[in-house]
Amino acid sequence: MKAKFFVVVLVGGIVSIFYLLLRTPNDGNHSDSTPTKRGQKLPVGTNITTPSAVTEIDSILQIPQETSNLDTKWLSEHDAGMTIHQSSLDGDFNRGSIQLGTMKGDLGETPPRYHHQLKAGKFTILLGEADDRHSFRHYATIVREENKLLRHDRLLSVSWTKWAPKIGAGGFVFRREESDIAQIGIIIPEIVPAPNSDPESLNDLVEVRLENPVRYIEPSTFDTLIAEPLDASRIGIMCTSSEGLPKSARVLWLKIGPSGNFEVMQK
């Protein structure tokens, strides 16, 4: 009897172990249909149809937003009516497209993350950024019509360091009274470098680059700028301060030339 009981117990144990092995998920092949609570899939893409669009994709990627400080009425009055489509893959923006009426255009590879589009005469200005952990990087792109297609030129980039004990607000500024945008201002952030910083690296704290032809604004130009009041007569866009437009700042003003290029305004 004892021998029979032992055999029954042994067989029962083997069957139980075999059953548990069948129920245990394989780490390499297991597919759980229950949604994970730790995250969610990024949306395939997003359309930006207004200058102050705050999109679902922006909130997921934690792109700094400025909605509470934007003058939505002014933005609406200067809306170019352009649709911007950019898709995201694992948090990185890739190729996108633009559309104005029936005309379309391609944004090319690795475009900035565009947040605003503004009417400027016969052109459209796109404002975006490609900030990283080291620098703020803001871009202004001019879009024009050519042969029933939309052509875009990334004509202006502004970058400044994130690694300094004190960094003032940067961003773009416009004149409120302009019914048709003809000028764009670049807020030059006030940066206090770290003690004993390498003098050769100080010129790289703020960099303004213009295209067609490619040229850099000499850092000495910033020293000649006098801080001007940024009151209700100015509109700040993409300011890197949670408080929005600073009360005063040095501003490098550029005008939009007849061909759509940016030109430094001479005082």
Protein Blocks (a to p, Z undefined) as FASTA:
>chain_A
ZZmmmmmmmmmmmmmmmmmmmmpccfklgccfbdcfkbccddfbdcdfbfklccfklmmn
opacfklmpcfklmmmmpgoiacddddeehiacdddddehjbccdebjhiacdfbdcdeh
jbccdddddddfkbccddddddddeehiacdddfbdcdddfbdfbdcdedddddfklmbd
cbdcdddddddddehiafklmmmmpccddehiaddddfklmmmpccddddfkbccehiab
fklpafbdcdddddddfkopacdddZZ
